[in-house]
Amino acid sequence: MPPKLRGSLTKSLSHAGVNGAVFYCPSCTTWRRTLSTRRSGIASSRLEANRLSFLSSRPITTSSVVHARHVPPRLRELYEALNQIQGVATEQVNISRLQLALRGLESEAPIIRVAVLGLNDATAARKLVRLLLADPLNTRESWEDALDAYDSDPSQGLLIRYGDVSETIPNNLLPTISVPSPILKHGNLEILVSTLGAETDISDAHFKADTFLVPTVTIPTSHTGRHNAVRYPVHRTIVCGRGVDGLVSYNGLVSRADLKKEEKSVYGAIDLAVTASQKSNDRIAFVDIDRANEALEKFRESVQNASLYERGWNGSGVQAVQDWLSTLRAEEGTLDPSLKSLITSLVDAAEAGVANDKKATTQDQTAVTVSEEVRGDLDRSVTEWAEKAHTELRSSLEEGFASKPWRGLAWWKLFWHVDDIGMITSEILEKKYLHHAEKEVIWTAGRFHQAGLETLQEDRTDPSERVEQATNGAVRAADNKLDELWPTQISKSRSRLLDTTVPSLQAMAQRLVLFSMSTTTLTSALSALTYISVPTATVYETSTFVAAGLIYALRRQQKKWEAARRFWEDEVREEGRTALLKAEEHLRTVVQQGGRRVEEVAETEAWKTIDRARKALEHTK
């Protein structure tokens, strides 16, 4: 007989907008709202404790390091070693599962997540969960009605956690129900009810453990009506199917899934009536949901139906699933078996991933390398290119600066040519600024590609610094690898000149013209005012003000514009020389280091970190 559950409390649900305490769940990037109930006798501290325990088990999907607030001393070594794995083996492990494991190590009694996933629909899964958590000694409770009435998108998911008062969440958030079940309380469990989806039908696809242990739920947004897919990691999973088709689908999924050591973390519950000898084993249970539900209703009608209930319940096979949930409970003072299985899986995945990377690197390194003779020939081609490029820079720019349009921008012509400055300078940069050198460098890079200099894999970072960077999550493996065989310094420098110096030069010319015109206008007005207000002043005397202002403004415009023109010419030349030097350095680096066999320092550190994590796991009880 299933364990006796507590008597139900009178429960009622409050409106979504009443006294809502909103908090952000960083793992699934969605907002949850915990609703207060109309029941006045429930202590708010209990609800707050439930929220805190729930949050403590949520993973944080971010690249930054997780800072533990309260890690038990006996788990601290394992926590630190596991935390370092996300720095040296980020691509080899599932980060959401890793964060779930880290959160579990921050408590002596971690919350264990169990997903009950239906095949294509969650109807059978919801019915099975209700039977597992229902109290046969009490009448039907409100949370059972809420669970049966939940008929929204089955891929959205439904969260069930322990609580004395039933709570629900509006449909625009991840629905949550609190159930006063001893199974949830004693096992410290929370249950996610969702589906595996139609994509898991029998096919030639190959599935990984994440298919079962990191299910996807959809969270609808509050305003747009769209849905966000969220990866929700769990410790263990029950796959619930119906009929022969469900059995075939489940067997097909398991046979094609790469579960390895995670086989005990996935359990099948198939709603299919079979003989007593075929009821269940350690991998699958055959349940008769309708028979179990009928037995439950019979017992609730009258205690005198206890014998009928016992025969119906035991014959339904649901007890085997309930017993499997009971095995998730850990002994006091020991590491939870579900959490230990999760950590073992993560360490194994990191080790296998690093080994595969090493194998791929070894295969790349065994390829034919470029001979020193070929490198010498390519280095000479770089020298030839650099000489031609410097010659072009000098001659082409001199030609551009001596052109009629540029010479036509004299200081005294700014009054009618000030708007032409941007067009003329841009034309010089587009046609006279290393135009041929940029084309020839592409041809040179083509020779590099033909010679096999595509790869550059040298890491110049200090090993200890790399480990510290990876551990802190601040910088990820700063490898000095070439994204391109040919440099882009020339095009980038031209773009910088066009975007910064050309607008600045034109703006300065406009300011000079405006200053000259305003100064001349001001002195003319002063001259006229003096002539009118001073009767003895002559036209010749008052015109002195106009002449002085005009001479000062034009002289200032001449000096500043000529200086600006020379400065811009020098800046273009210097920018071109700098771009050529950087491009030449880039090419010579490719010639000397491209395609060579190098040793990855990060790989060695990854092996050390994985070994530390495995030893810490072995020493943790």
C-alpha positions, 0 to 999 in steps of 0.5 A: 500500500502506498505510504500514508499522506498528510491530510489535505488542507483547505486550499484556494487560489488567489488571483494572479495580481494579488500580493504577487512577489516577483523574482527572476529565475536565471536558469530558464530566463523567465519570470515566476510569480509566487502567489499568496493564498486566501488561507490566513493560517499559513506562515509566510516564512514556510513559503519563503523557505520553499522559494529559497530552496527552489532557487538554490537548486536552479542553474545559472546559465552564464559564463561567469564563475559561480560563487558559492555562499554556503558550501559544506566543508566536506563538499568544498574540494569537490565543488572547487574542482567541478567549478574549474571544469567549466573553465577548461572544458566548456565545450565538452560538458553541458553547462546547464547540468554543470551548474545544476551540480554546483547548486546541489553541492551548495547544500547538505540536502539538495533538491533533486529534480525528476522529469516525468516526460510523456511521449508526444503528449503529457496526458499519461504523465500527468495522470501517473504523477497524480497517482504517485502523489495522491493520498488515498486516505483523503478525499480528492484534493484541489491540486489533483483538480488543477493537475487534471485540468491543465490542458495547455501546450504540453511542451510548456511544462508543469512544475510540481514541488512540495508545499502545504498550500496549493499554488498556481501560476498564470498561463503566461508563466511556467505553471507551478503547483505545490503539493503536500506529499511526503514523497516530495518532502522526504526525498526533497524532490521537485517534479517537472511534467512535460513531453519529449515531443514528436521529434523523438519518433522512431527514426535513424536519429542518434540521441544523447543523454541530454535528450532525457536529462535536459528536456526542453520546455517552452515559456510563453512571453507575456506581451508578444505571445511568442514562446521561448525554448528553455533547457531545464536540466534534471537529475533523473527522468521517467519516460511515460508512454501509452500502449504498444506504440509507446513501448516501441518508441521508448525502447527505440529511444533508449537503444539509440541513446548514448546513456552509458553510465546514466542508464540508471537515471532514466526509467520507463513507465509504459501504460500497458496491461501485461502479466504479473511476471512482466510488470517491471524491472530496474529499467522499465515498469508496466503500469495500468493507470486506469486500474490504479485510478479506479482502485484509488477512487474505490478506497476513497469511497469507503475504507471497506474497499481496502482489499479491492484497493490493494489488489488493484493498486498492486496489480497496476504496477504504479508501486514499482514507479513509486519505489524507484522514486524512493531509491533517490533518497540519500542517507544522512551525511552522504552525497546524494546518489542522484547528485553523485551520478550527475557529477560522474556523468559530467566528469566522464563527458569532460574527459571524453571530450578532451580525449576526442579533441586530443585525437583530432589535434593529433590527426591534424599534427600528423598532416604534411607540414610545410618545408623550410625551403617553401617557407623561405620562398614565401618569406621572399614573396612577402619582402617583394610585396612590402617593397612594392607597397611602400613604393606605391604608398609614396608615389600614389599619395604624392600623385593624389595630393598633387591632383587638381581637385586637391590643389583647388582646395586653396584657403581662399576657395573654401567659400565656394568649395567647402562642401566638396572637401569630403568628396575630394578626400574620399576619392583620394583615399579610395583610388590612391591609398594602397589600392594595388597593394591590397589586391596583391596581398590577396594573391600572396595569401593564396600562395600561403593557402596553397602551401598549407599555412592555414593553421596557426595554433600557438598559445603564448599565454603563461600556463598558470595565467591560463588556468586562472583566467579559465577558473575565474571565467573571465577569459576563455582560452586566448589562443593566438589563431589567425582567422584569415590568411591575409591581413585586413590592416589596409582596408581597416586603416582606410575605413578609419581615415574615411570615418574619422579624419575626413569628417573632421577636416570638412568640419574644420573648414566649415568652422573657418569659413563661418568664422571669417564671414561672421568676423567680417560681418561684425566689423562691418556693422561696427564700422557702420555704427561708428560712422553713424554715431560719430559725426566727425568720423569719415568713411575712410576712418570707419572703413579701417574696422572692416579692413582689420576684421577682414585681414584678420579673418582671412589670415587666420583662415589661411594659416589654419587651413594650410596647417590642417591640409599638411597635417592630414597629408602626413596623417594619411602617409603615416597611417599607410606606413603603419598599416603596411608594417602590421600587414607585413608582420602578419604575413611573416608570422603566418610564414614562420608559424602557420602549419607547424606542430604545436602543443596545446597547454590548455589540454594538459591543464584540462586533464589535471582539472578533470583528474582533481575532480574525479579524485575529489568525487572518490573521496567524498562520501 
